């Protein structure tokens, strides 16, 4: 399986890397820079570090590449494209020793 690297992402202050995976089949989707303390509500495309899903295509629905379940919907937040995640469809895990 091919891993897509985001070359435009950089380290963000007060952020930590988060592994996002499908709740149904436990397949890893992406590593994401999470800013703040709350739950993960949206995936902003410019904060994705690496992914097995090609976020450059910008499909209307975010589908799991393994089980084809719909995990989110494409929208805009402050003029930037993002995927608003459906509740209970994704699982997150904080990565402490991630190499940038």
Buried (B, 14 or more C-beta within 10 A) or exposed (E): EEEBEBEEBEEEEEEBBBBBBBBBEEBBBBBBBBEEEEEBEBBBBBBBBBBBBEBEEEEEEBBBBBEEBEBBBBEEEEEEBBBBBBEEBBBBEEBEEEEE
